[in-house]
Amino acid sequence: MNEATVVDLIRHGEPVGGKMYRGHRDDPLSAKGWQQMRDAIGDHTPWQVIVSSTLVRCRAFAEEVALRVGVPLEFEPQLMEIGFGEWEGRTAEDILRTDPDAITRFWNDPLRFTPTGAERLDDFYLRVAAAWRAVVARHTGKHILLVGHAGVIRMIMREVLDIPLERIFRIDVPNAGITRIQIDGTGKDALPRMIFHAGVL
């Protein structure tokens, strides 16, 4: 069996503006968000390559770590968060005031109840899964840090664990939480496993 490929997925920390449906909005990390991410990895820097979403709440931290560790850094636009359409920039409380049932419908059946103008969940899964496979193929046998978003990490977990897409929002992905995936073997014989979720190093 080939050497394992290990991927540490880290969600960005808290952005400026706090909790909201942010999607493609390019808000930077807050001071708290920077601290969350630095605390999550501590002095652990085992990575041989770093891959990041192009959005600044991921990109800026990836740049800092790549400079610190001295490893290659790649930006992957297909790893951007799902687009939330008219919900972008709005809090759950705000949406509940204007349409009390909208969030419940979306969380219970996200394949049918998509916010107006939002990216379809199945389309989002297809783009993230394709990017994930390409990253793993490109860096087989390496230890990778992937800096991304809650939605992206859920889609990768769906790919690895074969979770039904309509149940994907039952997975909580905290700010700066780390999920480790290990892939033994390559190609059709590859065996991906989740080693831990929502942890720190």
PyRosetta script that sets phi, psi and omega in degrees:
from pyrosetta import init, pose_from_sequence

init()
pose = pose_from_sequence("MNEATVVDLIRHGEPVGGKMYRGHRDDPLSAKGWQQMRDAIGDHTPWQVIVSSTLVRCRAFAEEVALRVGVPLEFEPQLMEIGFGEWEGRTAEDILRTDPDAITRFWNDPLRFTPTGAERLDDFYLRVAAAWRAVVARHTGKHILLVGHAGVIRMIMREVLDIPLERIFRIDVPNAGITRIQIDGTGKDALPRMIFHAGVL")
pose.set_psi(1, 138.5)
pose.set_omega(1, -179.9)
pose.set_phi(2, -67.8)
pose.set_psi(2, 161.9)
pose.set_omega(2, 175.5)
pose.set_phi(3, -57.3)
pose.set_psi(3, 142.2)
pose.set_omega(3, -177.1)
pose.set_phi(4, -67.7)
pose.set_psi(4, 147.4)
pose.set_omega(4, 167.9)
pose.set_phi(5, -98.0)
pose.set_psi(5, 127.4)
pose.set_omega(5, -178.9)
pose.set_phi(6, -118.2)
pose.set_psi(6, 128.9)
pose.set_omega(6, -179.9)
pose.set_phi(7, -124.2)
pose.set_psi(7, 120.5)
pose.set_omega(7, 172.7)
pose.set_phi(8, -96.1)
pose.set_psi(8, 114.4)
pose.set_omega(8, 177.7)
pose.set_phi(9, -94.1)
pose.set_psi(9, 123.3)
pose.set_omega(9, 176.6)
pose.set_phi(10, -122.1)
pose.set_psi(10, 128.7)
pose.set_omega(10, 174.3)
pose.set_phi(11, -78.8)
pose.set_psi(11, 146.5)
pose.set_omega(11, 175.6)
pose.set_phi(12, -58.9)
pose.set_psi(12, 157.0)
pose.set_omega(12, 174.3)
pose.set_phi(13, -77.0)
pose.set_psi(13, -173.6)
pose.set_omega(13, -178.6)
pose.set_phi(14, -62.8)
pose.set_psi(14, 126.9)
pose.set_omega(14, 175.3)
pose.set_phi(15, -83.5)
pose.set_psi(15, 165.7)
pose.set_omega(15, 171.5)
pose.set_phi(16, -58.3)
pose.set_psi(16, 133.0)
pose.set_omega(16, -178.2)
pose.set_phi(17, 102.4)
pose.set_psi(17, -11.0)
pose.set_omega(17, 175.6)
pose.set_phi(18, 73.1)
pose.set_psi(18, -159.0)
pose.set_omega(18, -171.9)
pose.set_phi(19, -76.3)
pose.set_psi(19, 126.6)
pose.set_omega(19, 176.5)
pose.set_phi(20, -164.6)
pose.set_psi(20, 172.2)
pose.set_omega(20, 170.4)
pose.set_phi(21, -79.6)
pose.set_psi(21, 99.3)
pose.set_omega(21, -169.0)
pose.set_phi(22, -94.7)
pose.set_psi(22, -42.2)
pose.set_omega(22, 176.7)
pose.set_phi(23, 56.8)
pose.set_psi(23, -120.9)
pose.set_omega(23, -176.7)
pose.set_phi(24, -87.8)
pose.set_psi(24, -1.9)
pose.set_omega(24, 175.4)
pose.set_phi(25, -58.1)
pose.set_psi(25, 135.9)
pose.set_omega(25, -172.7)
pose.set_phi(26, -101.7)
pose.set_psi(26, 58.0)
pose.set_omega(26, 179.7)
pose.set_phi(27, -78.7)
pose.set_psi(27, 139.5)
pose.set_omega(27, 177.4)
pose.set_phi(28, -77.3)
pose.set_psi(28, 168.5)
pose.set_omega(28, 174.3)
pose.set_phi(29, -67.6)
pose.set_psi(29, 144.8)
pose.set_omega(29, 169.2)
pose.set_phi(30, -79.2)
pose.set_psi(30, 171.0)
pose.set_omega(30, 175.6)
pose.set_phi(31, -58.7)
pose.set_psi(31, -38.8)
pose.set_omega(31, 177.1)
pose.set_phi(32, -63.5)
pose.set_psi(32, -40.8)
pose.set_omega(32, -180.0)
pose.set_phi(33, -63.4)
pose.set_psi(33, -41.7)
pose.set_omega(33, 175.7)
pose.set_phi(34, -59.8)
pose.set_psi(34, -44.7)
pose.set_omega(34, -178.1)
pose.set_phi(35, -65.9)
pose.set_psi(35, -39.8)
pose.set_omega(35, 177.8)
pose.set_phi(36, -56.9)
pose.set_psi(36, -45.0)
pose.set_omega(36, -175.9)
pose.set_phi(37, -72.4)
pose.set_psi(37, -40.6)
pose.set_omega(37, 178.1)
pose.set_phi(38, -64.9)
pose.set_psi(38, -39.7)
pose.set_omega(38, 177.8)
pose.set_phi(39, -65.4)
pose.set_psi(39, -35.2)
pose.set_omega(39, -175.9)
pose.set_phi(40, -64.6)
pose.set_psi(40, -36.5)
pose.set_omega(40, -178.4)
pose.set_phi(41, -97.8)
pose.set_psi(41, -20.8)
pose.set_omega(41, 179.6)
pose.set_phi(42, 54.6)
pose.set_psi(42, -131.7)
pose.set_omega(42, 179.1)
pose.set_phi(43, -95.7)
pose.set_psi(43, 8.2)
pose.set_omega(43, -178.3)
pose.set_phi(44, -82.4)
pose.set_psi(44, 120.5)
pose.set_omega(44, 179.1)
pose.set_phi(45, -139.7)
pose.set_psi(45, 65.4)
pose.set_omega(45, -174.4)
pose.set_phi(46, -86.2)
pose.set_psi(46, 3.5)
pose.set_omega(46, -165.9)
pose.set_phi(47, -83.2)
pose.set_psi(47, 149.8)
pose.set_omega(47, 177.4)
pose.set_phi(48, -103.9)
pose.set_psi(48, -15.2)
pose.set_omega(48, 176.8)
pose.set_phi(49, -158.0)
pose.set_psi(49, 148.9)
pose.set_omega(49, 177.7)
pose.set_phi(50, -121.8)
pose.set_psi(50, 133.6)
pose.set_omega(50, 177.7)
pose.set_phi(51, -122.0)
pose.set_psi(51, 136.2)
pose.set_omega(51, -174.2)
pose.set_phi(52, -139.5)
pose.set_psi(52, 149.2)
pose.set_omega(52, 163.0)
pose.set_phi(53, -56.7)
pose.set_psi(53, 154.1)
pose.set_omega(53, 179.2)
pose.set_phi(54, -80.5)
pose.set_psi(54, -12.2)
pose.set_omega(54, -178.9)
pose.set_phi(55, -72.0)
pose.set_psi(55, 142.9)
pose.set_omega(55, -167.7)
pose.set_phi(56, -63.5)
pose.set_psi(56, -28.2)
pose.set_omega(56, 179.8)
pose.set_phi(57, -67.5)
pose.set_psi(57, -16.9)
pose.set_omega(57, 171.7)
pose.set_phi(58, -103.3)
pose.set_psi(58, -44.6)
pose.set_omega(58, -171.3)
pose.set_phi(59, -60.6)
pose.set_psi(59, -43.0)
pose.set_omega(59, -175.0)
pose.set_phi(60, -63.6)
pose.set_psi(60, -42.1)
pose.set_omega(60, 178.4)
pose.set_phi(61, -68.1)
pose.set_psi(61, -41.3)
pose.set_omega(61, 178.4)
pose.set_phi(62, -59.3)
pose.set_psi(62, -40.3)
pose.set_omega(62, 178.2)
pose.set_phi(63, -64.2)
pose.set_psi(63, -42.4)
pose.set_omega(63, 179.2)
pose.set_phi(64, -61.2)
pose.set_psi(64, -46.4)
pose.set_omega(64, -177.5)
pose.set_phi(65, -69.2)
pose.set_psi(65, -40.7)
pose.set_omega(65, 179.6)
pose.set_phi(66, -60.8)
pose.set_psi(66, -40.3)
pose.set_omega(66, 178.1)
pose.set_phi(67, -66.6)
pose.set_psi(67, -41.1)
pose.set_omega(67, -179.5)
pose.set_phi(68, -66.1)
pose.set_psi(68, -42.2)
pose.set_omega(68, -175.4)
pose.set_phi(69, -86.5)
pose.set_psi(69, -27.2)
pose.set_omega(69, -178.6)
pose.set_phi(70, 76.7)
pose.set_psi(70, 42.9)
pose.set_omega(70, -179.8)
pose.set_phi(71, -122.8)
pose.set_psi(71, 161.9)
pose.set_omega(71, 178.9)
pose.set_phi(72, -62.4)
pose.set_psi(72, 148.3)
pose.set_omega(72, 179.5)
pose.set_phi(73, -125.9)
pose.set_psi(73, 129.7)
pose.set_omega(73, 177.9)
pose.set_phi(74, -121.2)
pose.set_psi(74, 140.5)
pose.set_omega(74, 175.2)
pose.set_phi(75, -108.6)
pose.set_psi(75, 132.3)
pose.set_omega(75, -176.4)
pose.set_phi(76, -124.2)
pose.set_psi(76, 104.8)
pose.set_omega(76, -178.0)
pose.set_phi(77, -63.1)
pose.set_psi(77, -23.6)
pose.set_omega(77, 179.3)
pose.set_phi(78, -72.5)
pose.set_psi(78, -7.4)
pose.set_omega(78, 177.0)
pose.set_phi(79, -98.1)
pose.set_psi(79, 14.8)
pose.set_omega(79, 172.3)
pose.set_phi(80, -66.1)
pose.set_psi(80, 157.5)
pose.set_omega(80, 178.4)
pose.set_phi(81, -63.2)
pose.set_psi(81, 161.0)
pose.set_omega(81, 174.1)
pose.set_phi(82, -61.5)
pose.set_psi(82, 142.1)
pose.set_omega(82, 176.6)
pose.set_phi(83, -80.1)
pose.set_psi(83, 125.3)
pose.set_omega(83, -176.5)
pose.set_phi(84, -94.9)
pose.set_psi(84, 6.8)
pose.set_omega(84, 176.2)
pose.set_phi(85, 59.7)
pose.set_psi(85, -129.9)
pose.set_omega(85, -174.9)
pose.set_phi(86, -70.6)
pose.set_psi(86, -9.2)
pose.set_omega(86, 176.3)
pose.set_phi(87, -82.7)
pose.set_psi(87, -12.6)
pose.set_omega(87, -175.2)
pose.set_phi(88, -62.0)
pose.set_psi(88, 131.6)
pose.set_omega(88, -179.2)
pose.set_phi(89, 85.2)
pose.set_psi(89, 0.7)
pose.set_omega(89, -178.8)
pose.set_phi(90, -107.7)
pose.set_psi(90, 147.2)
pose.set_omega(90, 176.1)
pose.set_phi(91, -87.4)
pose.set_psi(91, 162.3)
pose.set_omega(91, 176.2)
pose.set_phi(92, -60.6)
pose.set_psi(92, -38.2)
pose.set_omega(92, -179.9)
pose.set_phi(93, -62.7)
pose.set_psi(93, -40.4)
pose.set_omega(93, 179.2)
pose.set_phi(94, -64.6)
pose.set_psi(94, -44.0)
pose.set_omega(94, 179.9)
pose.set_phi(95, -65.8)
pose.set_psi(95, -39.4)
pose.set_omega(95, 178.8)
pose.set_phi(96, -61.7)
pose.set_psi(96, -32.2)
pose.set_omega(96, 179.2)
pose.set_phi(97, -68.9)
pose.set_psi(97, -36.5)
pose.set_omega(97, -175.3)
pose.set_phi(98, -92.8)
pose.set_psi(98, -27.6)
pose.set_omega(98, 179.7)
pose.set_phi(99, -150.1)
pose.set_psi(99, 85.0)
pose.set_omega(99, -171.0)
pose.set_phi(100, -55.7)
pose.set_psi(100, -28.0)
pose.set_omega(100, -175.6)
pose.set_phi(101, -95.4)
pose.set_psi(101, -7.2)
pose.set_omega(101, -171.6)
pose.set_phi(102, -62.0)
pose.set_psi(102, -46.3)
pose.set_omega(102, -176.4)
pose.set_phi(103, -69.0)
pose.set_psi(103, -40.7)
pose.set_omega(103, 178.5)
pose.set_phi(104, -61.0)
pose.set_psi(104, -43.9)
pose.set_omega(104, 178.6)
pose.set_phi(105, -61.2)
pose.set_psi(105, -43.4)
pose.set_omega(105, -177.9)
pose.set_phi(106, -64.8)
pose.set_psi(106, -46.4)
pose.set_omega(106, -177.7)
pose.set_phi(107, -69.6)
pose.set_psi(107, -33.6)
pose.set_omega(107, -179.2)
pose.set_phi(108, -80.2)
pose.set_psi(108, -30.2)
pose.set_omega(108, -177.6)
pose.set_phi(109, -148.4)
pose.set_psi(109, 68.9)
pose.set_omega(109, -173.5)
pose.set_phi(110, -67.8)
pose.set_psi(110, -16.6)
pose.set_omega(110, 177.3)
pose.set_phi(111, -74.7)
pose.set_psi(111, -27.2)
pose.set_omega(111, -179.1)
pose.set_phi(112, -100.3)
pose.set_psi(112, -35.0)
pose.set_omega(112, -173.4)
pose.set_phi(113, -109.5)
pose.set_psi(113, 80.5)
pose.set_omega(113, -179.8)
pose.set_phi(114, -94.8)
pose.set_psi(114, 135.0)
pose.set_omega(114, 176.1)
pose.set_phi(115, -56.1)
pose.set_psi(115, 149.6)
pose.set_omega(115, -179.7)
pose.set_phi(116, -57.1)
pose.set_psi(116, 127.7)
pose.set_omega(116, 178.4)
pose.set_phi(117, 80.7)
pose.set_psi(117, 1.5)
pose.set_omega(117, -176.7)
pose.set_phi(118, -83.0)
pose.set_psi(118, 160.9)
pose.set_omega(118, 174.0)
pose.set_phi(119, -72.0)
pose.set_psi(119, 136.4)
pose.set_omega(119, 176.9)
pose.set_phi(120, -66.2)
pose.set_psi(120, 141.2)
pose.set_omega(120, -176.2)
pose.set_phi(121, -62.5)
pose.set_psi(121, -38.9)
pose.set_omega(121, -179.8)
pose.set_phi(122, -68.5)
pose.set_psi(122, -33.9)
pose.set_omega(122, 175.4)
pose.set_phi(123, -67.1)
pose.set_psi(123, -41.0)
pose.set_omega(123, 177.7)
pose.set_phi(124, -60.2)
pose.set_psi(124, -46.1)
pose.set_omega(124, 178.4)
pose.set_phi(125, -58.8)
pose.set_psi(125, -44.8)
pose.set_omega(125, -177.5)
pose.set_phi(126, -62.3)
pose.set_psi(126, -40.3)
pose.set_omega(126, -178.7)
pose.set_phi(127, -72.2)
pose.set_psi(127, -39.4)
pose.set_omega(127, 179.2)
pose.set_phi(128, -68.9)
pose.set_psi(128, -43.1)
pose.set_omega(128, -179.9)
pose.set_phi(129, -61.2)
pose.set_psi(129, -40.7)
pose.set_omega(129, 178.7)
pose.set_phi(130, -64.7)
pose.set_psi(130, -41.9)
pose.set_omega(130, 179.0)
pose.set_phi(131, -65.9)
pose.set_psi(131, -41.4)
pose.set_omega(131, 178.7)
pose.set_phi(132, -58.9)
pose.set_psi(132, -49.7)
pose.set_omega(132, -179.0)
pose.set_phi(133, -61.1)
pose.set_psi(133, -39.6)
pose.set_omega(133, -179.6)
pose.set_phi(134, -66.4)
pose.set_psi(134, -41.6)
pose.set_omega(134, 178.4)
pose.set_phi(135, -62.0)
pose.set_psi(135, -46.4)
pose.set_omega(135, -178.9)
pose.set_phi(136, -64.3)
pose.set_psi(136, -41.8)
pose.set_omega(136, 179.2)
pose.set_phi(137, -64.5)
pose.set_psi(137, -37.9)
pose.set_omega(137, -178.2)
pose.set_phi(138, -70.6)
pose.set_psi(138, -29.3)
pose.set_omega(138, -171.6)
pose.set_phi(139, -125.9)
pose.set_psi(139, 35.3)
pose.set_omega(139, 179.0)
pose.set_phi(140, -55.3)
pose.set_psi(140, 134.2)
pose.set_omega(140, 178.5)
pose.set_phi(141, 85.6)
pose.set_psi(141, -0.8)
pose.set_omega(141, -178.6)
pose.set_phi(142, -101.9)
pose.set_psi(142, 168.0)
pose.set_omega(142, 171.2)
pose.set_phi(143, -103.2)
pose.set_psi(143, 115.9)
pose.set_omega(143, -170.3)
pose.set_phi(144, -113.0)
pose.set_psi(144, 140.4)
pose.set_omega(144, 167.1)
pose.set_phi(145, -105.5)
pose.set_psi(145, 122.8)
pose.set_omega(145, 177.3)
pose.set_phi(146, -113.1)
pose.set_psi(146, 117.1)
pose.set_omega(146, -177.5)
pose.set_phi(147, -99.9)
pose.set_psi(147, 114.9)
pose.set_omega(147, -172.6)
pose.set_phi(148, -146.9)
pose.set_psi(148, -154.2)
pose.set_omega(148, -171.1)
pose.set_phi(149, -118.9)
pose.set_psi(149, 165.0)
pose.set_omega(149, 179.4)
pose.set_phi(150, -56.5)
pose.set_psi(150, -46.9)
pose.set_omega(150, -179.0)
pose.set_phi(151, -63.4)
pose.set_psi(151, -40.6)
pose.set_omega(151, 179.4)
pose.set_phi(152, -63.5)
pose.set_psi(152, -44.5)
pose.set_omega(152, -180.0)
pose.set_phi(153, -64.9)
pose.set_psi(153, -38.8)
pose.set_omega(153, 175.5)
pose.set_phi(154, -61.1)
pose.set_psi(154, -41.5)
pose.set_omega(154, -179.1)
pose.set_phi(155, -67.4)
pose.set_psi(155, -35.7)
pose.set_omega(155, 176.9)
pose.set_phi(156, -68.7)
pose.set_psi(156, -39.7)
pose.set_omega(156, 176.4)
pose.set_phi(157, -64.3)
pose.set_psi(157, -36.8)
pose.set_omega(157, 176.5)
pose.set_phi(158, -62.6)
pose.set_psi(158, -41.4)
pose.set_omega(158, 179.6)
pose.set_phi(159, -65.5)
pose.set_psi(159, -42.9)
pose.set_omega(159, -175.7)
pose.set_phi(160, -74.5)
pose.set_psi(160, -41.4)
pose.set_omega(160, -172.2)
pose.set_phi(161, -103.2)
pose.set_psi(161, -2.6)
pose.set_omega(161, 179.8)
pose.set_phi(162, 58.7)
pose.set_psi(162, 46.5)
pose.set_omega(162, 178.3)
pose.set_phi(163, -79.1)
pose.set_psi(163, 137.2)
pose.set_omega(163, 175.7)
pose.set_phi(164, -56.4)
pose.set_psi(164, 132.6)
pose.set_omega(164, -174.1)
pose.set_phi(165, -60.2)
pose.set_psi(165, -35.7)
pose.set_omega(165, -177.6)
pose.set_phi(166, -71.1)
pose.set_psi(166, -9.1)
pose.set_omega(166, -180.0)
pose.set_phi(167, -108.5)
pose.set_psi(167, 8.9)
pose.set_omega(167, -169.4)
pose.set_phi(168, -67.5)
pose.set_psi(168, -27.6)
pose.set_omega(168, -178.9)
pose.set_phi(169, -78.2)
pose.set_psi(169, 1.4)
pose.set_omega(169, 172.5)
pose.set_phi(170, -77.2)
pose.set_psi(170, -8.9)
pose.set_omega(170, 178.3)
pose.set_phi(171, -92.3)
pose.set_psi(171, 121.9)
pose.set_omega(171, 176.0)
pose.set_phi(172, -86.3)
pose.set_psi(172, 131.5)
pose.set_omega(172, 178.3)
pose.set_phi(173, -125.4)
pose.set_psi(173, 99.4)
pose.set_omega(173, -174.9)
pose.set_phi(174, -75.4)
pose.set_psi(174, 159.0)
pose.set_omega(174, 173.8)
pose.set_phi(175, -55.9)
pose.set_psi(175, 130.7)
pose.set_omega(175, 178.0)
pose.set_phi(176, 65.9)
pose.set_psi(176, 11.7)
pose.set_omega(176, 175.0)
pose.set_phi(177, -71.4)
pose.set_psi(177, 144.2)
pose.set_omega(177, -178.5)
pose.set_phi(178, -112.9)
pose.set_psi(178, 133.3)
pose.set_omega(178, 175.1)
pose.set_phi(179, -120.0)
pose.set_psi(179, 128.7)
pose.set_omega(179, -179.7)
pose.set_phi(180, -107.6)
pose.set_psi(180, 127.8)
pose.set_omega(180, 175.5)
pose.set_phi(181, -114.3)
pose.set_psi(181, 133.0)
pose.set_omega(181, 174.6)
pose.set_phi(182, -118.6)
pose.set_psi(182, 133.7)
pose.set_omega(182, -178.9)
pose.set_phi(183, -120.5)
pose.set_psi(183, 113.6)
pose.set_omega(183, 177.0)
pose.set_phi(184, -95.6)
pose.set_psi(184, 130.9)
pose.set_omega(184, -179.4)
pose.set_phi(185, 84.2)
pose.set_psi(185, -178.5)
pose.set_omega(185, -178.2)
pose.set_phi(186, -138.4)
pose.set_psi(186, 165.7)
pose.set_omega(186, 175.3)
pose.set_phi(187, 60.1)
pose.set_psi(187, -142.4)
pose.set_omega(187, -176.0)
pose.set_phi(188, -68.9)
pose.set_psi(188, -16.3)
pose.set_omega(188, 179.7)
pose.set_phi(189, -93.8)
pose.set_psi(189, 1.5)
pose.set_omega(189, -178.0)
pose.set_phi(190, -65.1)
pose.set_psi(190, 139.3)
pose.set_omega(190, 178.3)
pose.set_phi(191, -121.0)
pose.set_psi(191, 101.0)
pose.set_omega(191, 178.4)
pose.set_phi(192, -86.8)
pose.set_psi(192, 142.4)
pose.set_omega(192, 179.3)
pose.set_phi(193, -139.4)
pose.set_psi(193, 143.0)
pose.set_omega(193, 171.4)
pose.set_phi(194, -88.3)
pose.set_psi(194, 120.5)
pose.set_omega(194, -177.9)
pose.set_phi(195, -85.6)
pose.set_psi(195, -43.5)
pose.set_omega(195, 172.1)
pose.set_phi(196, -157.6)
pose.set_psi(196, 165.4)
pose.set_omega(196, -177.4)
pose.set_phi(197, -137.7)
pose.set_psi(197, 143.1)
pose.set_omega(197, 174.6)
pose.set_phi(198, 58.6)
pose.set_psi(198, 38.6)
pose.set_omega(198, -179.6)
pose.set_phi(199, -108.1)
pose.set_psi(199, -168.4)
pose.set_omega(199, 172.8)
pose.set_phi(200, -130.0)
pose.set_psi(200, 164.6)
pose.set_omega(200, 179.2)
pose.set_phi(201, -91.2)
pose.dump_pdb("model.pdb")
